[in-house]
Amino acid sequence: MADEPDAEILCATYTHARRHPMVMGQIGGWTPPFQLTLNQVAVLVVTFAFEMWTWRWWGDLIPRLGGILVAVTVPCVLAWAVRRTRFEGRSLARFLLGWLALVSMPQGGRVGGRAYRPTRIAWPVDRRIFVAPGEDDW
């Protein structure tokens, strides 16, 4: 045993995958000049759609070039801000899914995958007891 050379230990670490979020390298065959996380893509799409939906209310208040600049800048700034944002230690998408699960959960919780509904106790307040006439054994 003493004559054997030191054995080389090979191992793999996966901390890179845990530290860095999943990013998109190509979108429909087009490669953006920078990488985007899935949260950033969602924020870009939702913000841009919201701006286009509300354009008729605020678009006429500013010059056309300023409106286009706002329509492009605001989604980009929000997407940049959301890249490393954490809510309760989670990414934005996981936080929203957790919040949605909490809101949709039944009030009493779940038992066996179904909503828990405690059984009602039937109190004999309104019930009548009829006793047949007969001999009293008392």
C-alpha positions as CSV (number, residue, x, y, z in Angstrom):
1,M,0.0,0.0,0.0
2,A,2.8,2.4,0.7
3,D,4.3,1.9,-2.8
4,E,1.1,3.0,-4.6
5,P,1.0,6.6,-6.0
6,D,-1.6,8.9,-4.5
7,A,-4.9,8.3,-6.2
8,E,-6.4,11.3,-7.9
9,I,-9.9,12.1,-6.7
10,L,-12.2,13.3,-9.4
11,C,-15.4,15.2,-8.4
12,A,-17.9,17.6,-9.9
13,T,-19.4,20.6,-8.3
14,Y,-22.7,22.1,-9.4
15,T,-22.6,25.3,-7.4
16,H,-22.6,27.3,-10.7
17,A,-26.0,26.0,-11.5
18,R,-27.3,27.0,-8.1
19,R,-25.8,30.5,-8.1
20,H,-26.8,31.6,-11.6
21,P,-30.3,31.7,-12.9
22,M,-31.4,30.0,-16.1
23,V,-30.9,32.4,-19.0
24,M,-32.2,32.4,-22.6
25,G,-29.5,32.5,-25.2
26,Q,-31.8,32.6,-28.3
27,I,-35.3,33.7,-28.8
28,G,-36.9,32.4,-32.0
29,G,-33.5,32.0,-33.7
30,W,-32.5,35.5,-32.8
31,T,-29.6,35.9,-30.3
32,P,-29.9,39.0,-28.1
33,P,-26.8,41.0,-27.4
34,F,-27.1,40.0,-23.8
35,Q,-28.5,37.1,-21.9
36,L,-32.0,37.3,-20.4
37,T,-33.5,35.4,-17.5
38,L,-37.0,34.0,-17.9
39,N,-38.2,36.6,-15.3
40,Q,-36.8,39.4,-17.4
41,V,-38.5,38.1,-20.6
42,A,-41.8,37.9,-18.7
43,V,-41.4,41.5,-17.3
44,L,-40.4,42.8,-20.8
45,V,-43.5,41.2,-22.5
46,V,-46.0,42.2,-19.7
47,T,-44.8,45.7,-19.4
48,F,-44.7,46.3,-23.1
49,A,-48.2,44.9,-23.5
50,F,-49.5,47.0,-20.6
51,E,-47.9,50.1,-22.2
52,M,-49.5,49.4,-25.6
53,W,-52.9,48.7,-23.9
54,T,-52.8,52.1,-22.1
55,W,-51.2,54.1,-24.9
56,R,-54.5,55.8,-25.7
57,W,-54.6,57.4,-22.3
58,W,-51.0,58.6,-21.9
59,G,-49.6,58.6,-25.4
60,D,-51.1,61.9,-26.5
61,L,-49.8,63.7,-23.4
62,I,-46.2,63.6,-24.5
63,P,-44.5,64.1,-27.9
64,R,-44.4,61.1,-30.2
65,L,-40.6,60.6,-29.9
66,G,-40.9,60.9,-26.1
67,G,-43.7,58.3,-26.0
68,I,-41.6,55.8,-28.1
69,L,-38.6,56.4,-25.8
70,V,-40.8,55.8,-22.7
71,A,-42.3,52.7,-24.3
72,V,-38.9,51.2,-24.9
73,T,-37.0,52.5,-21.8
74,V,-39.5,51.5,-19.0
75,P,-39.7,47.8,-19.9
76,C,-35.9,47.7,-20.2
77,V,-35.3,49.3,-16.9
78,L,-37.8,47.1,-15.1
79,A,-36.3,44.0,-16.7
80,W,-32.8,45.1,-15.6
81,A,-34.1,45.7,-12.1
82,V,-35.8,42.3,-11.8
83,R,-32.7,40.3,-12.8
84,R,-31.3,39.9,-9.2
85,T,-34.4,40.9,-7.3
86,R,-35.4,38.4,-4.5
87,F,-38.6,38.2,-2.6
88,E,-38.4,36.0,0.5
89,G,-35.3,34.4,-1.0
90,R,-37.0,33.5,-4.2
91,S,-37.1,34.8,-7.7
92,L,-40.0,36.8,-8.9
93,A,-41.7,34.0,-10.7
94,R,-41.4,31.6,-7.8
95,F,-42.6,34.2,-5.4
96,L,-45.7,34.9,-7.5
97,L,-46.4,31.1,-7.8
98,G,-46.1,30.7,-4.1
99,W,-48.4,33.7,-3.5
100,L,-51.0,32.3,-6.0
101,A,-50.9,28.9,-4.2
102,L,-51.4,30.6,-0.9
103,V,-54.4,32.6,-2.1
104,S,-56.0,29.6,-3.8
105,M,-55.6,27.3,-0.8
106,P,-58.8,26.3,1.0
107,Q,-59.3,28.1,4.4
108,G,-59.1,24.9,6.5
109,G,-56.1,23.5,4.5
110,R,-56.0,20.2,2.7
111,V,-56.2,16.6,3.8
112,G,-55.4,13.8,1.4
113,G,-55.4,16.3,-1.5
114,R,-58.9,17.6,-0.8
115,A,-60.2,20.6,1.0
116,Y,-60.6,19.9,4.7
117,R,-64.1,20.5,6.0
118,P,-64.8,19.5,9.6
119,T,-67.9,17.5,10.3
120,R,-70.7,19.4,11.8
121,I,-71.8,18.4,15.3
122,A,-75.5,17.6,15.4
123,W,-76.9,19.0,18.6
124,P,-80.2,17.5,19.7
125,V,-81.9,20.9,20.3
126,D,-84.6,20.7,17.7
127,R,-85.2,17.0,17.9
128,R,-88.2,15.4,19.5
129,I,-88.0,12.1,21.3
130,F,-91.1,10.0,21.2
131,V,-91.5,7.3,23.9
132,A,-94.0,4.5,23.3
133,P,-96.6,4.2,26.0
134,G,-96.0,1.2,28.2
135,E,-95.2,0.0,31.6
136,D,-92.8,2.0,33.7
137,D,-90.0,-0.2,35.0
138,W,-89.0,2.4,37.5
